[in-house]
Amino acid sequence: MKFLPLLLLCFISSSLYGQITLNRSHFPQSGDSMRLSNANTTGMANRVQPTGPNKNWDFSDLQSTSQDVIYYQNSLQTPYFFYFFNTFGNKLVDSIDLVVTQLTLLYNFFGATNSKFSTRGLGFSVQGLPLPANYTDQDEIYHFPLSFGRRDSTTFAFAASIPTIGEYKSSGWRRSEVDGWGTLTTPYGTFDCLRLKSTIFTRDSLTFQGFNLGLPPRTTVEYKWLAREEKIPILEISGPQLLTTFTPTTVRFRDRLPPIVPTAAAASDLLGLQLYPVPAHDKLFLNIHPSNPLQRILVFDSFGKLVHDEIAFPSTGLDLSLWTEGVYIAHLITEKLTLSRRFMVQHTR
């Protein structure tokens, strides 16, 4: 009988192996940047069903159809710093066309404490005017600590006044459960994970020129596999749910930049690419072949922090007059390639 406590201890240890607990430090903060790949949604509705303790989820066959990079910026680095204090945000889209007007530079803003991670507002611009959509009831996405079996239920609400259109309101609830733990394998690697399932019910309304237009309510389901090594889900599968039928519309997983193998034509275009002068003083200029136009430029400092994000390179040169001296890395996204170039800022004395 003296072996019984030892056997019990071995049983408990084996049942706990692989289980993880996540807290605030395992989720995004200002200055973080992560790359995601998007994948095909075919057959994913069935693949989210197996769950529970000690599961082995194999998604190693996922193939990237496109990639995105998420940057979490301090609100002071965005056009909406005077609306959202002590928050950080990421850009959702560059623009949304609403027929009668256009919303540009849409950002989500987040805040976090040791007990929760929540969405606090949305920033958007109309004809160059930055405007806020504040949450009167924050959308609490994660509650800490996260561990297997945890359940949370919260509500949310926000309103946005849109010039020339009216007021848009949204409210609803989010119910989340950590319904599984185990090992997840994707093309990015193998990780000990928690799986979080969230069901979000949303009811929207739009007031247009004095008329209240009720919009159909919707239910969305999100499946997220979360690991200690990464600050965003290793894998996320989401989409609408009608009654009991779930239809995945988004599959994205944590990934790395694929190796770039330029075509002969694209390689010859690179010969015409130049950032100058070297070192740069108060202005940085770009020469690029007209057959491979620039679509976006991202600049990081020597610590890997995003310091500049612009859709096009300014024709008058990039203003460096307020930049700190040092070495920077510019990621240049063109129609054919994504490439990096280093440059140095050294102000004249």
Beta strands, then each sheet from edge to edge (+ up, - down):
strand 1: 33-38
strand 2: 55-58
strand 3: 66-71
strand 4: 73-74
strand 5: 88-97
strand 6: 102-112
strand 7: 116-126
strand 8: 129-143
strand 9: 151-162
strand 10: 166-186
strand 11: 189-208
strand 12: 211-214
strand 13: 218-226
strand 14: 235-242
strand 15: 245-246
strand 16: 250-254
strand 17: 274-276
strand 18: 283-287
strand 19: 294-300
strand 20: 306-310
strand 21: 318-319
strand 22: 326-334
strand 23: 338-345
sheet 1: 2+ 10+ 11- 13+ 14- 16+ 1- 3+
sheet 2: 2+ 10+ 9- 8+ 7- 6+ 5- 4+
sheet 3: 2+ 10+ 11- 12+
sheet 4: 2+ 10+ 11- 13+ 14- 15+
sheet 5: 17+ 18- 21+
sheet 6: 20+ 19- 22+ 23-
end
